[in-house]
Amino acid sequence: MTSEASNTSQTIAKLETRPLRPLPRLIFMSRWLQLPLYLGLIIAQGVYVWLFWVELVHLVEATFGNEEAIRQIVANVTPHGQEIVEMSKPSETVIMLVILGLIDVVMISNLLIMVIVGGYETFVSRLDLERHPDQPEWLSHVNASVLKVKLGTAIISISSIHLLKTFINAHAYDAKTLIAQTAIHLTFLVSAMAIAACDRILPQNGHSQH
């Protein structure tokens, strides 16, 4: 009995250590071509951090009455094609729109982190963060399906921020623009719900077949 178990273990070990044939090895190694893409997203993350701090500095300076900063933040929240209103100090609406813009940057940054960390872990190579104290909770069970659902949820959050900014500044938009943005947001919402529903249904089908 012990001999049979030993032979089985040796067979499994040989199968696990068997080298790949040249073509499968080439195909499998091609996953590393995604590495420059994730490095590029890290650079994009740095750009968003820079934009966040620039906008935050302008907001603080405008609060203390800096005229150039006031003009800058008012211009940033004014819809394209609308006349920029001169202000001696930022209004509550302007401050709210700037803060929503900062939240929007944070949401997009979170989306980038999900794509960079989750995508690399799923499609390129293991990060081996199991014992790291700062390992994200969602990374412990991440796969392609979970990643799609989380990305869909993040996109809905970003779309919600954009829609809220539009509603706060609704007087600057026509009815068609408001309806179109609402329809786009609802489309994102329905799409995310459909992806989540498929993610719940498919494993059940898989278990029922066995």
Order of alpha helices (4+ residues) and beta strands (2+ residues): alpha-alpha-alpha-alpha-alpha-alpha-alpha-alpha
